[in-house]
Amino acid sequence: MADTSALTLKEDPSIFKIIYGNKGLMTGLVILAVLSLIALFGPIFTESPTSINPMVRIKPPSADMWFGTDPLGRDIFARSVWGGRISLSVGVAVAVIAVGFGLVLGLLAGYIRVLDAIIMRVMDGLMAIPGILLAIALISLTGATLFTVIVAITIPEIPRVVRLVRSVVLTVREEAYVEAAIAAGTKLPSIMIRHILPNTIAPLIVQATYVCASAMLTESILGFLGAGIPPEIPSWGNIMSEGRTYFQLCPWIIFFPGVALGVTVMSVNIVGDGLRDTLDPRIAKKM
């Protein structure tokens, strides 16, 4: 019996073995996990990012101040760790909300022809407006808070998800098993949930990683322009914005948050590429 179980496990590898076999995906997951743990638990071991100490202003990186200090004497390491919380929170929130709304709208647009024209024209209108400008306009009208920043970044991302889901639905709805379900009198909600929805999961997971990375970059751009998270809440964008005036005097204010942002976005994109290679059967066969 033991030999049979071992043989079965070898012949039917689990999803964890498949992921472990993809070195790029594992690398991205490890980097992202480390950064997430630092952002989650780092503030417990660091001082307040808003505490001002004029005695140590504009100090270069050292054993006591790992990332140096800014002109107000604030610890850049503490501010970068707290800023990581904001950027990761915005990225995850935007990805979840955009995928949720995009999935529902994409299913309706792809399957119900009457709604297709209406939904897609609205999506085309949103895609015609640059995302940064739309976000700045919304934040200017409603005020800069974490919630409004998330909403402002989410709205331009929804059309991309809708178009992806719609394309999958248009392909799947012509399959024989879907037509057989329709002929058997299966109700529309059941067809969508049982036959069409499962085919959208793999591309949606990959798309969610790209939306997350794009949202973190957009949040940092808004913060750098002064139209994002309020200055009293540190984020990688507004930390770099405050440091641009003193770049020649203390470049570490921009350097370390910039590196943190770049590494985080890169790791999310690596995870997305790895998931695409793992979940796409055509690519997986070549690996």
C-alpha positions as CSV (number, residue, x, y, z in Angstrom):
1,M,0.0,0.0,0.0
2,A,2.8,2.4,0.8
3,D,4.5,1.8,-2.5
4,T,1.2,2.5,-4.4
5,S,0.8,5.8,-2.5
6,A,4.3,6.9,-3.3
7,L,3.8,6.0,-7.0
8,T,0.6,8.0,-7.1
9,L,2.3,11.1,-5.6
10,K,5.0,10.9,-8.2
11,E,2.6,10.6,-11.1
12,D,0.3,13.3,-9.8
13,P,2.4,16.2,-8.6
14,S,0.6,18.8,-6.5
15,I,0.4,22.5,-7.3
16,F,3.1,23.1,-4.6
17,K,5.5,20.9,-6.5
18,I,4.7,22.6,-9.7
19,I,5.3,26.0,-8.1
20,Y,8.5,24.8,-6.5
21,G,9.8,23.6,-9.8
22,N,9.5,27.1,-11.3
23,K,12.6,28.9,-10.1
24,G,11.5,32.3,-11.3
25,L,8.2,32.0,-9.5
26,M,9.9,30.8,-6.3
27,T,12.4,33.7,-6.5
28,G,9.6,36.3,-6.8
29,L,7.6,34.7,-4.0
30,V,10.6,34.7,-1.6
31,I,11.5,38.3,-2.3
32,L,7.8,39.4,-2.0
33,A,7.4,37.4,1.2
34,V,10.5,39.0,2.8
35,L,9.3,42.5,1.8
36,S,5.8,41.8,3.1
37,L,7.1,40.5,6.4
38,I,9.3,43.6,6.8
39,A,6.4,45.9,6.0
40,L,4.1,44.0,8.3
41,F,6.3,43.6,11.4
42,G,9.0,46.2,10.8
43,P,7.0,49.1,12.4
44,I,7.0,47.1,15.7
45,F,10.8,47.4,15.9
46,T,11.2,50.9,14.4
47,E,10.5,54.3,15.8
48,S,7.6,56.5,14.7
49,P,8.2,57.7,11.1
50,T,7.0,61.2,12.1
51,S,9.3,61.7,15.1
52,I,11.6,64.7,14.5
53,N,15.1,64.9,16.0
54,P,17.0,68.1,14.8
55,M,20.2,66.8,16.4
56,V,20.6,64.1,13.8
57,R,19.3,65.9,10.7
58,I,20.8,65.0,7.3
59,K,22.9,62.2,8.6
60,P,24.2,59.7,6.1
61,P,23.6,55.9,6.4
62,S,25.4,54.5,9.4
63,A,25.1,51.6,11.9
64,D,22.6,53.6,14.0
65,M,20.6,55.0,11.1
66,W,20.7,52.4,8.4
67,F,19.2,54.6,5.7
68,G,20.3,57.9,7.1
69,T,18.0,60.8,8.1
70,D,16.2,63.6,6.3
71,P,16.4,67.4,6.9
72,L,14.0,67.1,9.8
73,G,16.0,64.3,11.5
74,R,13.4,61.6,10.7
75,D,14.8,58.1,10.2
76,I,14.5,57.1,6.5
77,F,14.6,53.4,7.3
78,A,11.5,53.7,9.6
79,R,9.7,55.9,7.0
80,S,10.5,53.4,4.3
81,V,9.2,50.5,6.3
82,W,6.0,52.3,7.1
83,G,5.7,53.4,3.5
84,G,6.0,49.8,2.4
85,R,2.8,49.1,4.3
86,I,0.9,51.8,2.3
87,S,2.2,50.8,-1.1
88,L,1.6,47.0,-0.5
89,S,-1.9,47.8,0.9
90,V,-2.8,49.9,-2.0
91,G,-1.5,47.4,-4.5
92,V,-3.4,44.4,-3.0
93,A,-6.6,46.4,-2.4
94,V,-6.7,47.8,-6.0
95,A,-6.0,44.3,-7.4
96,V,-8.8,42.7,-5.4
97,I,-11.4,45.4,-6.2
98,A,-10.5,45.7,-9.9
99,V,-10.5,41.9,-10.4
100,G,-13.8,41.6,-8.5
101,F,-15.7,44.3,-10.5
102,G,-13.9,43.4,-13.7
103,L,-14.9,39.7,-13.4
104,V,-18.6,40.5,-13.0
105,L,-18.7,43.1,-15.7
106,G,-16.6,40.9,-18.1
107,L,-18.9,37.9,-17.6
108,L,-22.0,40.0,-18.3
109,A,-20.4,41.7,-21.3
110,G,-19.1,38.5,-22.8
111,Y,-22.3,36.5,-22.5
112,I,-25.2,38.9,-22.7
113,R,-25.1,40.8,-26.0
114,V,-27.5,43.5,-25.0
115,L,-25.2,44.5,-22.1
116,D,-22.0,44.0,-24.1
117,A,-22.3,47.2,-26.2
118,I,-23.2,49.3,-23.1
119,I,-20.5,48.0,-20.8
120,M,-17.7,48.0,-23.4
121,R,-18.5,51.6,-24.5
122,V,-18.2,52.7,-20.9
123,M,-14.9,50.8,-20.6
124,D,-13.6,52.3,-23.8
125,G,-14.4,55.8,-22.5
126,L,-12.5,55.1,-19.2
127,M,-9.5,53.7,-21.1
128,A,-9.4,56.8,-23.3
129,I,-8.6,58.9,-20.2
130,P,-5.0,58.6,-18.9
131,G,-5.1,56.8,-15.6
132,I,-2.8,59.3,-13.8
133,L,-4.9,62.3,-14.9
134,L,-8.2,60.5,-13.9
135,A,-6.8,59.7,-10.5
136,I,-5.6,63.3,-9.9
137,A,-9.0,64.6,-10.9
138,L,-10.8,62.3,-8.6
139,I,-8.5,63.0,-5.7
140,S,-8.8,66.7,-6.3
141,L,-12.6,66.5,-6.1
142,T,-12.9,64.2,-3.1
143,G,-9.7,64.9,-1.1
144,A,-6.5,62.9,-0.5
145,T,-7.2,59.9,1.8
146,L,-6.1,56.3,1.6
147,F,-9.6,55.3,0.5
148,T,-9.9,57.9,-2.2
149,V,-6.4,57.0,-3.6
150,I,-7.4,53.3,-3.8
151,V,-10.7,54.2,-5.6
152,A,-9.0,56.6,-7.9
153,I,-6.3,54.0,-8.9
154,T,-8.9,51.2,-9.2
155,I,-11.2,52.8,-11.7
156,P,-8.7,53.0,-14.6
157,E,-7.7,49.4,-13.9
158,I,-11.1,47.8,-14.2
159,P,-11.5,48.1,-18.0
160,R,-8.3,46.0,-18.5
161,V,-9.8,43.2,-16.4
162,V,-13.2,43.5,-18.1
163,R,-11.6,43.2,-21.6
164,L,-9.6,40.1,-20.5
165,V,-12.6,38.3,-19.0
166,R,-14.8,39.2,-21.9
167,S,-12.4,37.7,-24.4
168,V,-12.2,34.5,-22.4
169,V,-16.0,34.3,-22.2
170,L,-16.5,34.9,-25.9
171,T,-14.1,32.0,-26.6
172,V,-15.6,29.6,-24.0
173,R,-19.3,30.2,-24.9
174,E,-18.7,28.6,-28.2
175,E,-17.4,25.3,-26.7
176,A,-19.5,22.2,-27.1
177,Y,-20.0,21.6,-23.4
178,V,-21.5,25.1,-22.9
179,E,-23.8,24.6,-25.9
180,A,-24.8,21.2,-24.4
181,A,-25.6,22.9,-21.1
182,I,-27.7,25.5,-22.9
183,A,-29.6,22.8,-24.8
184,A,-30.2,20.8,-21.6
185,G,-32.0,23.9,-20.2
186,T,-29.4,24.9,-17.7
187,K,-30.1,28.3,-16.2
188,L,-27.8,31.2,-17.0
189,P,-26.3,31.7,-13.5
190,S,-25.4,28.0,-13.4
191,I,-23.8,28.1,-16.8
192,M,-21.6,31.1,-15.8
193,I,-20.6,29.7,-12.4
194,R,-20.0,26.1,-13.4
195,H,-18.8,26.3,-17.0
196,I,-17.5,29.7,-17.8
197,L,-16.1,31.1,-14.5
198,P,-13.5,28.4,-13.9
199,N,-11.9,29.2,-17.3
200,T,-11.3,32.8,-16.2
201,I,-9.4,32.0,-12.9
202,A,-6.0,31.4,-14.4
203,P,-5.7,34.5,-16.5
204,L,-7.3,36.6,-13.7
205,I,-4.7,35.5,-11.2
206,V,-1.9,36.6,-13.6
207,Q,-3.7,39.8,-14.4
208,A,-4.1,40.6,-10.7
209,T,-0.3,40.6,-10.2
210,Y,0.1,43.1,-13.0
211,V,-2.7,45.3,-11.6
212,C,-1.0,45.1,-8.2
213,A,2.4,46.2,-9.6
214,S,0.8,49.0,-11.7
215,A,-1.2,50.2,-8.7
216,M,1.9,50.5,-6.5
217,L,3.7,52.5,-9.3
218,T,0.7,54.8,-9.7
219,E,0.4,55.4,-6.0
220,S,4.1,56.4,-5.9
221,I,3.7,58.7,-8.8
222,L,0.7,60.4,-7.2
223,G,2.6,60.7,-4.0
224,F,5.7,62.1,-5.8
225,L,3.4,64.7,-7.5
226,G,1.8,65.7,-4.2
227,A,-1.6,64.4,-5.2
228,G,-1.6,61.1,-3.3
229,I,-1.4,60.0,0.3
230,P,-1.3,63.0,2.7
231,P,2.3,64.0,3.7
232,E,1.8,63.0,7.3
233,I,1.4,59.4,6.2
234,P,4.7,58.2,4.8
235,S,4.6,56.4,1.5
236,W,7.5,55.7,-0.9
237,G,6.2,58.3,-3.3
238,N,5.9,61.2,-0.9
239,I,9.2,60.3,0.8
240,M,11.0,60.6,-2.6
241,S,9.0,63.8,-3.3
242,E,10.3,65.4,0.0
243,G,13.9,64.3,-0.8
244,R,14.1,65.7,-4.4
245,T,14.9,69.2,-3.1
246,Y,17.9,67.9,-1.2
247,F,19.0,65.3,-3.7
248,Q,22.5,66.6,-4.2
249,L,23.0,67.1,-0.4
250,C,21.4,63.8,0.8
251,P,20.6,61.4,-2.1
252,W,19.8,58.6,0.2
253,I,16.3,60.1,0.9
254,I,15.3,59.2,-2.7
255,F,17.6,56.2,-3.2
256,F,16.4,53.8,-0.6
257,P,12.6,54.2,-1.1
258,G,13.2,54.1,-4.8
259,V,15.1,50.8,-4.5
260,A,12.4,49.4,-2.2
261,L,9.7,50.3,-4.8
262,G,11.7,48.9,-7.7
263,V,12.4,45.6,-6.0
264,T,8.8,45.2,-4.9
265,V,7.4,45.9,-8.3
266,M,9.9,43.6,-9.9
267,S,9.1,40.8,-7.5
268,V,5.4,41.1,-8.2
269,N,6.0,41.1,-12.0
270,I,8.3,38.0,-11.6
271,V,5.5,36.3,-9.7
272,G,3.1,37.2,-12.5
273,D,5.3,35.8,-15.2
274,G,5.9,32.7,-13.2
275,L,2.2,32.1,-12.6
276,R,1.6,32.7,-16.3
277,D,4.2,30.0,-17.2
278,T,2.8,27.6,-14.6
279,L,-0.9,28.1,-15.3
280,D,-0.7,28.2,-19.2
281,P,-0.8,24.6,-20.4
282,R,0.9,25.5,-23.7
283,I,3.9,27.1,-21.9
284,A,4.0,24.5,-19.2
285,K,4.5,21.7,-21.7
286,K,7.6,23.4,-23.0
287,M,9.1,23.8,-19.5
